[in-house]
Amino acid sequence: MSDRQFPSGAKEELRSFAFLTVVLAPVLAVAIIAAYGFLVWFYQMFAGPPHV
């Protein structure tokens, strides 16, 4: 019973879920944070640093 076979669709769905959670989500999170940091840096080149 330990050698249970999944249907073809379920196996593909599990592979897609693993790819999305292990690869795509972290890469997308880092890319979004890096893009935001770049935008702030680029904005401050023209507007100057924040005044406190």
N, C-alpha and C positions, 0 to 999 in steps of 0.2 A: 504494500500500500504506500510505501515511501516513494516509490517511483511513479508518482502520479503525473499524468500528462495533461497539460493545459490545452484548451482549444487554441487554434491559430490566432484568433483575434485577441484573446486574453494575453497571450504571450507577447504579441506586438504592443498591446496596451501597456503591459508592465515594462517593456523595454523603453517605450516612449516616456512613461512616467519617470523612470530612473534617469533618463537623459535630461529631462526637464529639471528635475530636482537636484541632480548632482553636478551637471555641467552648465546648463543654460541660466538657471536662476542666479548662481553666484557670479557668473560672468556678466550678466545683465546688471546686477546690483553694483558691481565695481565700475562698469562703464557709465552708469547713471551718476554715481557719486563723482567720478573723475570728470565727467562733462560739466557737472554743476560747479566743481572747483575751478575748472578752466574758465567757465563763464564769469565767475566772481573775480578771478584774477584778471581776465581781459577787461572787465568793466572797471576795475580799480586802476588799470593803466590810464584810463581817460578821466575818470571821476576823482581819482585820488583816494587815499586811504580813508577809512571812516573816521569822522571827528567825534571825539568823546567829550 
